[in-house]
Every structure is written in C-alpha cells, then in structure tokens.
Amino acid sequence: MKTRYIILSLLCLCATMAAQNSETTHHHAKKSADGHTDSTDVFFRHLNLNEVTVTGVTGSTKLKHATSPVSIITPQALRGIASTNIVDALSHQPGISQLTTGGSISKPIIRGLGYNRVVVMSEGVRQEGQQWGDEHGVEVDGNSVNSVEILKGPASLMYGSDAMAGVVILHPQPILPEGEMRANVSTEYQTNNGLFGYHLSLGGNQKGIVWDARFSQKMAHAYKNKYDGYVPGSQFRELAGRMMVGLNKTWGHTRLIGSLYHLTPSIVEGERNPLTGELECSTDHVKTYGKTLPFQQVKHYKLVWDNSLNLSSGYLKAIIGYQQNNRQEFEESADDSELYFKLHTMTYDLRYVTNEWKGWTFSAGVGGMYQSSVNKGEEYLLPDYRLFDVGIYATAMKTLGDHWTLNGGVRYDHRRVHGDELMEDDRLRFHDFTRHFNGVTGSIGAVCHINEHFNLRLNVARGFRTPNMSELASNGVHEGSVRYELGNRQLKAEYSLQADLGLDFTSRFVSVQLALFANRISNYIFAHRLPQEIEEGYLTYAYTQGDARLLGFEAGVDIHPIHSVHFSNTFSLVDAQLLDATPDTKYLPFTPAPHWSSELKWEIFHHSHNTIRHRHTAETVHRSWFNNLFVAVALDAYLKQTHIYRADDTETVTPGYALLRLSAGTDIQFRGKKVAELYITADNLLNKAYQNHLSRLKYTDINRVTGRRGIFNMGRNITFKVVVPINI
C-alpha cells in the first residue's frame, strides 16, 4: 500500500504537477468607490499571478504574498462549470472534495477535513445552517456567487473556531461602475435529471447609490445511472432571492443585503425489492418535479449590514449579520414534520486594516456570534441550546525588498455552549449542561520571491475547533442520515498544528505548483458505528475522539506551448490516520480518494482575433459572431480507496474509476457586442457506473440480485447553459 502511494507521488511530481486552471490567470483588480481593493470586481487573464488580489488573509493582498495555499475560481470558470449546487462547482479543485447525498446536497471537504472544520463565508459573514449534519448542505444560491477563494489550512486568523480545515469565501457580484445599469438573464438544462433552472438579475450605480436584485429557481426530478435506473428520492426544488441597496462614496460604503434560500430535497432511502433488487418506488414518482415523502424542507434567511470607512491611515470595516435557518424533515405526512430545528444566528465583525507604511501592514479585529436553536418538531435529535463566542486577533505583514514577505498573527477565542434539559415520557432525553472553551491560535509564514519565475512559501499555523452540539449531546434518530446518533458531553476541543510548504513556477510556456502539508490534530472528533442498535432498523453511531495526523499534497503542471492551447494536470492526495490505533481503526473515516485530473483545452477565438481583418468576407463574418470560443476534453481519475475505517463496517473499500468530460463555450456577438454566452458540458460521457468514496448513498441497501451495495452516482449528463447580459 505504501509503495503505491510512493509511486503515485513520484509520478505526480514528475509528470502531473499542475497549476489549478483558476490560478493560472491574470487578475486585474479594480479600485471600488470606497478606496480599497474589491477582489470581486475583477477580470482574469492567463498565467501572471503577480496581480491577483485575495481577501482571505486579513485585508487585501496580492496572491504572491500569501504564505498559505489559496485557490481562486474566476467568474468565467464558474459560469462554465456544470453543477447542481455551489459546492459541487468547487469540487474539481485540487485538495477540494464534497460529501454528497444525491444531487442537491454537498458539503465541502478541504484536505480530508469537513463538517464544522470548514467555514463558508457568504456576504461577508460566516454561513450558519446546522452544518453538523451529513446531509446538511450549504444554503447559498450559486447564481449569486461571482468568484470564490479557498483557503487551505488554519492559516487565516479572521474566522476563529471552526476554520481548522480552511475557509471557502463566496464573493457576490461586484458593484457596477458609476452611471451603469445592467440586467442579466440565464437558464440551464441537464439531461440526466431533467434539471431546469433560470436566474434574473438587475443592478445599478447612480451617483453612488448602488442596488442589486436577483431571483432564481431550480428544479430536478430523480437522476439515473446504469445500475440503479432512476433513483427515487433524489429529486429537489430550489428557490432563492437577494436584494442589496447601499451607498458607495469616497468616505467608504454602507450596504444592506437581504437574501432567502428555500430547498426542498426528497430523501433517498435506498430500499430495494428483495426479489428483483430494484429500488422501491412508484414509477410515477421518479420523474416528478414535486416533493414526495419522505423529504426535507430548508428555509434560510439572511440580513447583512456591511460598512467600511476610509481613514487616512487605513480603513475600518464593520459587518453585522442575522440568519435564521429552519430545517424540517417529513416522513409520513407533508403537513407535520417529525424533526424541526429553528436556528437563530447573530454574527459581528469589526476590524481595522492599515495602509502599507515602510513595508509594514497591520490589522486587528474582534468578532464572534450568538446562536439559539429550538426544537419545534415531534421528535428530538438535539436539545435546545444557546451558544456565544468572541474572538480577538492581530496580524502583521512585512515586505523586505523585492524578495521576501513575512506575516504572522495571533488570536484568542472564548466560546460558551449551554444545552437544555428535556424530559420525554418520564425519561431524561437530554441533560442540562454548560461547557466553556478557550483557544489561542496563531500563524507565521514567509514567501521568498526567488526571481520573476519562482516563489517559495512556508507557513506554520495552529488551529482550534470546539465540539458542536451534535457531537456533544445528540440522542435520537436522524432520518436524513438513516441512523441513531449519540453525543458525548465530555469531548474536548480540537487543536491542530499544520505546516505548509509550497513552490510556484510560472513561465511563458509552463506553470507549476506544488503544495505539501503536514497536519497534527489533538482530540480529533469523529463518529463510529456501535455493534448494538438502540432503535430497531437504525444503525447506531457514537462520537469519540483521538489524536490524528494528516499528510498530503496538491501538485500540477499547466503546459501551454501556444497561447490558445492548455494541457493541465493536477493530482491531490491526503493520508489521514489515527495515532496509536488498531489496524481496523487506523485510518480516519471518509478520507477522499487520491484524485488525478487532466484537461486539454483549445481556446479557438479570442477578443484580439476579432480585430484582425481578412480579405474573405465569409471569414470576417464568421469571426464576428464568436468570441472566447473554446473546446475542452478532461479526464477525472479517482484511485481505489483502501485506507478506510474498517471497525464495525463503518466504511468499505471504494474501487477506482475514471470519468470523461467534454465541454465547449463561446460568447455570441452581434456587430461587435456580446449578446449571449453559451456553454455545453457532457459529464461522465461514457456513462460509467461508479460510487464516489464520499457519497453517503454508498451505504444504503444491498441489491440481493447483483450483490452490489448502495446507490451509484449520476450517469451521463449533458448540461446546456445560456447567459444573456442586458445593458440598460
């Protein structure tokens, strides 16, 4: 087994070290009206990383100065990706995976760590929506996301507890330039699950008064694959809206943002006919767009007040957010929900960032949140609880000439969690308890700009995460996970120490990146299966903890012998083990399989080509209709995952597989003006039957006829997407 990984590592370093497509771009950041760089107002071009601006490190800085690994997904790349939700769209990045439940629910996994170890930032505040659950996704409309930053590792001090694995920052659409108004209409269709979606937007900027309004809807029936046919319960409906109004002035900005997100996914139970092995469901239900029992209903509401004040020495930023998350599970009736969680979250963040002075940049801030969760259903999984936390941090960055950048910082967090007692039928269901957690974290790193082609990065960071309420106090059936869960009130906080070493090389014809990491986690919390069942028909899982270590890397190469052709390859691997464990419990559960991705892309027509005049009228007309036309062929290969938590059949080995993808896209022009964007993507072109190692549906019923366990992922799927911009 070790030999396999050594060989793969050597092959990767020699032949498949790749720059992520999104990071081999040139990002020209504009200055917004409030004076400091707005990383969402960007335009990306190829290969020069020196001008890319990121915000995940405190304040705004150039990517070349970031000591920890940062991935950037551009607006153009997001629009060209075929996906069913925003996390699905990110999962092709090296080091990024997704824990899935059908097509509508995905959770981000960064370098093998997920759940509450990943913080998702949306509209400038952390997204809070009961993310402790296996089948609880990220309640954000992908159509409202313009670009994405992904921080890998506990290197950013702005986010406190829960940012141990990293941070996913979802940037909204940029503020339009002064005097402009624009509208946008887009629609998409997917052939496998009949997904149909549309998105409408209108925004403007008149004399510093800015506004933006968006509405989108999406619906899909059950998806299908070669082995299972249609998968009952995999249909879903989604509705989302967003409104923003504010002022952009020379003194800064103030903006009020409100959003709603409704998701109604049916629940895949995976029960099979013992004689035929077919999934049990009425044929009429598999292609319906309506909800069928059992199903979930998630409603998420968010209100954010975002303020920034420009000062002579820097800027002061204050963000206050309120979120309400309503999560219901319906089993026997569409009128009464068995489980119903109502979560209220108030977040606050105040920070000050200085301008650069003699090579120094300083920042300091305070932030935290208050949460209150209540049960309103007929059944119970978690107690009613309240949470309060506060954190304070300070960072500094120093540039030494043209070759060195140093940065570091420290943060202190305090969190208080209280769970209420509950008596049910004269039996104590939940104990009354209070826990206090305190954590000191920090990071220190350096970047050496060896020359115009080479950058060397080193970062060491300490992370901190408190147990969530599910890990501390769950006691009941979780229908969405089809299991009985038991918490542990004695769990300790997790602490991690991670070291990152990176090398970037950029030249005219090749770009190379290598990112190595080693992570040591004390008191790592995970769920394992118990041999006995507390409630008949439901496997029992209990939370425990132990020390762990994770080693791995992301590597790749992008070869572009000519400007219009790119051959990119990436490889990512993580080896996650429990220390002092038995052979059956050696590996951490649900660790992503090693992943290799290769893409050959030909950019046929560019904007610069349209300025060329030809003698033949036909060729001139042909080129005037298309711009940014590309075609691409890609192969995603996932190796066999044998590093599993075997005890009590918690996990099973997942065979390797490879998926072929074709894609094409273009801007359609009329008289030199863009009138539409068109994208076509064919995923799993060969209709491969496969199970992703992180798919929860892998562990549903066994097909007694074929001997195969669980439900397989989606088969061949062709996506058509049209975007129509309208200048008013």
Secondary structure by P-SEA (a helix, b strand, c coil): caaaaaaaaaaaacccccccccccbbbbccccccccccccccccccccccccccccccccccccccccbbbbbcaaaaaaccccccccccccccccccccccccbbbbbccccccccbbbbcccccccccccccccccccccccccbbbbbccccccccccccccbbbbbbccccccccccbbbbbbbccccccccccccccccccccccbbbbbbbbbbcbbbcccccccccccbbbbbbbbbbbccccccbbbbbbbbbbbbbbbbccccccccccccccccccccccccccbbbbbbbbbbbbbbbbccccbbbbbbbbbbbbbbbbccccccccbbbbbbbbbbbbbccccccccbbbbbbcccbbbbbbbcccccccccccccccccbbbbbbbccccbbbbcbbbbbbbbbbbbbbbcccccccccbbbbbbbbbbccbbbbcccccbbbbbbbbbbbbcccccccccccccccccbbbbbbccbbbbbbbbbbbbbbbbcccbbbbbbbbbbbbccccbbbbbcccccccbbbbbbbcccccccccccbbbbcccccbbbbbbbbbbbbbbcccccccccccccccbbbbbbbbbbcccccccccccccaaaaaaaaaccccccbbbbbbbccccccccccccbbbbbbbbbbbbbccbbbbccccccbbbbbbbccccbbbbbbcccccccccccccccccccccccbbbbbbbbbbbcc
